[in-house]
Amino acid sequence: MIEHSPKLLDQVRGKIRLKHYSIRTEKSYITWIKRYIVFHNKRHPGDMGVKEIEEYLTYLAEKRHVAAATQNQAFNAILFLYNEVLDIQLDEKINSVRAKTRIRVPVVLTVDEAFQVLDLMEGTNKIIAQFLYGSGLRIMEAVRLRVKDLDFNMEQVIVRNGKGNKDRITMFPEEPI
């Protein structure tokens, strides 16, 4: 019986899961790797190298006009593919046209504006939004909460495997808003 090695994208998924990356990182990396392969007419990445990576990243910056963070995400996905999955170390420096970084002032709601938004909500969504706002949880952290993560005596929430795969403790909101 002939054993077939897993398909390339299955290998990528396996390596990402082995390293405990988030599901969103997995989806993003898979998408960028697919786009990279399709851009080069479905050539196997093992047959390509620094030149093709530079061409793709330059294309993203010049033709697609992606943001710098988006280009970096694509770059990281491709580097992950080469370094971790294909075990090909890219010794040359990758010199592509870099997307321009825009300086932006973050948009943050004032306390009054946040309360106005919460006042417009109702039902379960309102309770969830109040809990997120009051305890400082990220959406995926809240989605993954379990009953055992809520310590009513100490009035704290245990966030397991949060951003950066780190655990942390945060407080219950003082009272419903």
DRENVO-501290 format. One record per residue (C-alpha): residue number from 1; x, y, z. Coordinates in steps of 0.001 Angstrom, whole numbers. Example, Ala and Ser with C-alpha at 12.3 -4.5 7.8 and 13.67 -1.06 7.14 Angstrom:
2
<num: 1&px: 12300&py: -4500&pz: 7800>
<num: 2&px: 13670&py: -1060&pz: 7140>
This chain:
177
<num: 1&px: 0&py: 0&pz: 0>
<num: 2&px: 1335&py: 3441&pz: -961>
<num: 3&px: 1325&py: 6093&pz: 1728>
<num: 4&px: 606&py: 9609&pz: 568>
<num: 5&px: 1855&py: 12565&pz: 2518>
<num: 6&px: -875&py: 15037&pz: 3479>
<num: 7&px: -1646&py: 17826&pz: 1056>
<num: 8&px: 310&py: 21027&pz: 1545>
<num: 9&px: -2514&py: 23028&pz: 3148>
<num: 10&px: -3293&py: 20110&pz: 5482>
<num: 11&px: 358&py: 20136&pz: 6507>
<num: 12&px: 85&py: 23871&pz: 7181>
<num: 13&px: -3055&py: 23330&pz: 9309>
<num: 14&px: -1342&py: 20541&pz: 11228>
<num: 15&px: 1736&py: 22632&pz: 11984>
<num: 16&px: -365&py: 25640&pz: 13045>
<num: 17&px: -2427&py: 23481&pz: 15392>
<num: 18&px: 696&py: 21839&pz: 16768>
<num: 19&px: 1970&py: 25306&pz: 17667>
<num: 20&px: -1425&py: 26251&pz: 19204>
<num: 21&px: -2018&py: 29273&pz: 16984>
<num: 22&px: -5516&py: 30725&pz: 17051>
<num: 23&px: -8154&py: 29512&pz: 14613>
<num: 24&px: -8274&py: 32997&pz: 13091>
<num: 25&px: -4525&py: 32909&pz: 12429>
<num: 26&px: -4959&py: 29490&pz: 10833>
<num: 27&px: -7694&py: 30717&pz: 8505>
<num: 28&px: -5730&py: 33821&pz: 7611>
<num: 29&px: -2487&py: 31941&pz: 6889>
<num: 30&px: -4279&py: 29332&pz: 4772>
<num: 31&px: -5951&py: 32082&pz: 2740>
<num: 32&px: -2682&py: 33954&pz: 2139>
<num: 33&px: -819&py: 30783&pz: 1193>
<num: 34&px: -3565&py: 29839&pz: -1295>
<num: 35&px: -3415&py: 33322&pz: -2834>
<num: 36&px: 372&py: 33136&pz: -3094>
<num: 37&px: 198&py: 29777&pz: -4883>
<num: 38&px: -2589&py: 30900&pz: -7243>
<num: 39&px: -693&py: 34134&pz: -8014>
<num: 40&px: 2172&py: 31973&pz: -9281>
<num: 41&px: -101&py: 29800&pz: -11442>
<num: 42&px: -392&py: 27026&pz: -8856>
<num: 43&px: 3326&py: 26280&pz: -8733>
<num: 44&px: 4422&py: 24382&pz: -5652>
<num: 45&px: 6084&py: 26730&pz: -3141>
<num: 46&px: 8988&py: 24289&pz: -2863>
<num: 47&px: 9844&py: 25170&pz: -6467>
<num: 48&px: 9799&py: 28895&pz: -5719>
<num: 49&px: 11895&py: 31138&pz: -3528>
<num: 50&px: 12774&py: 34678&pz: -2530>
<num: 51&px: 12188&py: 36101&pz: -6033>
<num: 52&px: 8591&py: 34828&pz: -6121>
<num: 53&px: 7900&py: 36024&pz: -2589>
<num: 54&px: 9167&py: 39496&pz: -3505>
<num: 55&px: 7003&py: 39516&pz: -6657>
<num: 56&px: 3897&py: 38611&pz: -4674>
<num: 57&px: 4479&py: 41120&pz: -1867>
<num: 58&px: 5233&py: 43853&pz: -4415>
<num: 59&px: 2023&py: 42965&pz: -6273>
<num: 60&px: 55&py: 43329&pz: -3025>
<num: 61&px: 1533&py: 46782&pz: -2387>
<num: 62&px: 1499&py: 48205&pz: -5919>
<num: 63&px: -1517&py: 46622&pz: -7603>
<num: 64&px: -3792&py: 45662&pz: -4722>
<num: 65&px: -2873&py: 48701&pz: -2584>
<num: 66&px: -3120&py: 46702&pz: 639>
<num: 67&px: -2293&py: 48236&pz: 4000>
<num: 68&px: 1124&py: 47616&pz: 5511>
<num: 69&px: -378&py: 45378&pz: 8196>
<num: 70&px: -2108&py: 43287&pz: 5533>
<num: 71&px: 1109&py: 42900&pz: 3573>
<num: 72&px: 2920&py: 41901&pz: 6774>
<num: 73&px: 250&py: 39301&pz: 7490>
<num: 74&px: 716&py: 37797&pz: 4018>
<num: 75&px: 4497&py: 37879&pz: 4481>
<num: 76&px: 4267&py: 36110&pz: 7855>
<num: 77&px: 2009&py: 33416&pz: 6397>
<num: 78&px: 4435&py: 32757&pz: 3549>
<num: 79&px: 7424&py: 32724&pz: 5913>
<num: 80&px: 5568&py: 30248&pz: 8134>
<num: 81&px: 4994&py: 28039&pz: 5096>
<num: 82&px: 8667&py: 28026&pz: 4142>
<num: 83&px: 10231&py: 27878&pz: 7601>
<num: 84&px: 7834&py: 25636&pz: 9500>
<num: 85&px: 6122&py: 23446&pz: 6898>
<num: 86&px: 8543&py: 23075&pz: 3995>
<num: 87&px: 11581&py: 23398&pz: 6283>
<num: 88&px: 13238&py: 25732&pz: 3789>
<num: 89&px: 15245&py: 28511&pz: 5393>
<num: 90&px: 15256&py: 31619&pz: 3239>
<num: 91&px: 18784&py: 32934&pz: 3619>
<num: 92&px: 18425&py: 35933&pz: 1338>
<num: 93&px: 16834&py: 39170&pz: 2472>
<num: 94&px: 13402&py: 39701&pz: 967>
<num: 95&px: 13300&py: 43118&pz: -710>
<num: 96&px: 9835&py: 43889&pz: -1943>
<num: 97&px: 8018&py: 47155&pz: -2341>
<num: 98&px: 6532&py: 47869&pz: 1062>
<num: 99&px: 2986&py: 49077&pz: 1499>
<num: 100&px: 2768&py: 52550&pz: 2940>
<num: 101&px: 1949&py: 52780&pz: 6624>
<num: 102&px: -748&py: 55296&pz: 7361>
<num: 103&px: -680&py: 57074&pz: 10656>
<num: 104&px: -4109&py: 56879&pz: 12191>
<num: 105&px: -5489&py: 58134&pz: 15399>
<num: 106&px: -7423&py: 55308&pz: 17044>
<num: 107&px: -11173&py: 55700&pz: 17228>
<num: 108&px: -12243&py: 55258&pz: 20822>
<num: 109&px: -15681&py: 55874&pz: 22204>
<num: 110&px: -15991&py: 58160&pz: 25164>
<num: 111&px: -17673&py: 56701&pz: 28239>
<num: 112&px: -20880&py: 58598&pz: 27382>
<num: 113&px: -20821&py: 57326&pz: 23789>
<num: 114&px: -20299&py: 53747&pz: 25008>
<num: 115&px: -23310&py: 54102&pz: 27328>
<num: 116&px: -25393&py: 55492&pz: 24458>
<num: 117&px: -24580&py: 52436&pz: 22340>
<num: 118&px: -25396&py: 50079&pz: 25215>
<num: 119&px: -28684&py: 51904&pz: 25854>
<num: 120&px: -29763&py: 51163&pz: 22287>
<num: 121&px: -29247&py: 47432&pz: 22786>
<num: 122&px: -31619&py: 44995&pz: 24433>
<num: 123&px: -31929&py: 41403&pz: 25591>
<num: 124&px: -29079&py: 38908&pz: 25538>
<num: 125&px: -26952&py: 41039&pz: 23235>
<num: 126&px: -27108&py: 43910&pz: 25707>
<num: 127&px: -26084&py: 41682&pz: 28619>
<num: 128&px: -23150&py: 40287&pz: 26642>
<num: 129&px: -22048&py: 43764&pz: 25508>
<num: 130&px: -22273&py: 45092&pz: 29081>
<num: 131&px: -20225&py: 42161&pz: 30334>
<num: 132&px: -17580&py: 42667&pz: 27618>
<num: 133&px: -17395&py: 46411&pz: 28292>
<num: 134&px: -17377&py: 46095&pz: 32064>
<num: 135&px: -14803&py: 43312&pz: 32306>
<num: 136&px: -12565&py: 44255&pz: 29377>
<num: 137&px: -12936&py: 40920&pz: 27585>
<num: 138&px: -12262&py: 40407&pz: 23910>
<num: 139&px: -15073&py: 38806&pz: 21918>
<num: 140&px: -13334&py: 35452&pz: 21425>
<num: 141&px: -12414&py: 35364&pz: 25110>
<num: 142&px: -16083&py: 35791&pz: 26013>
<num: 143&px: -17193&py: 33157&pz: 23497>
<num: 144&px: -14830&py: 30629&pz: 25086>
<num: 145&px: -15893&py: 31306&pz: 28668>
<num: 146&px: -17151&py: 28369&pz: 30707>
<num: 147&px: -19096&py: 28411&pz: 33936>
<num: 148&px: -16010&py: 27262&pz: 35843>
<num: 149&px: -14204&py: 30414&pz: 34622>
<num: 150&px: -16563&py: 32631&pz: 36629>
<num: 151&px: -15611&py: 33004&pz: 40279>
<num: 152&px: -18628&py: 34640&pz: 41915>
<num: 153&px: -17060&py: 34699&pz: 45405>
<num: 154&px: -13964&py: 36587&pz: 44272>
<num: 155&px: -15928&py: 38469&pz: 41579>
<num: 156&px: -13435&py: 37622&pz: 38880>
<num: 157&px: -13305&py: 36018&pz: 35471>
<num: 158&px: -10515&py: 33620&pz: 34525>
<num: 159&px: -9623&py: 34038&pz: 30858>
<num: 160&px: -7887&py: 30917&pz: 29571>
<num: 161&px: -5772&py: 30917&pz: 26414>
<num: 162&px: -6431&py: 34581&pz: 25688>
<num: 163&px: -4459&py: 36668&pz: 23242>
<num: 164&px: -951&py: 35311&pz: 22927>
<num: 165&px: -2168&py: 32005&pz: 24397>
<num: 166&px: -1912&py: 33551&pz: 27867>
<num: 167&px: -4190&py: 33111&pz: 30846>
<num: 168&px: -5270&py: 36149&pz: 32848>
<num: 169&px: -7764&py: 37172&pz: 35471>
<num: 170&px: -10081&py: 40141&pz: 35160>
<num: 171&px: -12860&py: 41462&pz: 37366>
<num: 172&px: -16617&py: 41188&pz: 37114>
<num: 173&px: -18259&py: 44400&pz: 36088>
<num: 174&px: -19329&py: 46224&pz: 39265>
<num: 175&px: -22994&py: 46260&pz: 38314>
<num: 176&px: -25105&py: 46034&pz: 35207>
<num: 177&px: -24730&py: 49215&pz: 33237>
